[in-house]
Amino acid sequence: MTFRLGMQIGMLPGQYDQALNQFSILQQQYSLSSAELHLESSIYPAYFPPGNEHVPRVDILGAHLPFMGLDPLSDAAEIRQKSYKTFSAAIRAAADCGAAYVVFHARTPSGDNNASAWIPLLEDLAGKSRDKGILFCLENADSLYDTACIHE
């Protein structure tokens, strides 16, 4: 079994360039072979052009999709649409960077934690990811209930 050691760059302090420099140092010290970009547009740039020096050189690259201030299940259509457009743009950015996977939070400020309410969105975003050759991963979905529908 092979283990890969990496880290999410968004967890490092400072602006993105500072965090990337810190990652480079840690990558050399600890032989880090994977990294996860943080595509939260309120913290770091939401788009990294392919081949840009802002994308770390690693064996496995992933991307954490935005979640702050987004509510894909909001009763307000404008908020739902903005959230969906943000997720879609982040998936395209992840693909442009060469990410192997994206991570999505299945939590919402509106408090709708019924898994069946999430299924259409999850299927759509997973399909967008799959079309780009990216694995779609759920994280922090522990608050969902009625998860039997996910296995259908």
Helices and strands as residue ranges (DSSP letters): E 6-8, G 9-11, H 16-30, E 34-38, E 60-64, H 77-97, E 101-105, H 115-131, E 135-139, G 147-151
